[in-house]
Amino acid sequence: MNLKKIVGSILLISGVLIIFWTIYSSYNIFTAKSDIPEMFKIEEETTLLKEKVKIQDTQEQMAEAISEQIEKIIP
């Protein structure tokens, strides 16, 4: 019986400490004393530039294909 009380007390105290630690961390984030934890990394601009280049390449390919078709129709 005594062991159950000790284990219960330890679990209760650790739970209360975890709750206060999260409240303290949240307070620091909201008051801008600490940075927000980064969950996801934001992609850099280089990937956006690569996507733009791919779009321009496909547009150039479409323009070439259309000009070839027009040359076949109108010699």
Residue pairs with C-beta under 8 A, 6 or more apart in sequence:
25 34
28 34
29 35
29 36
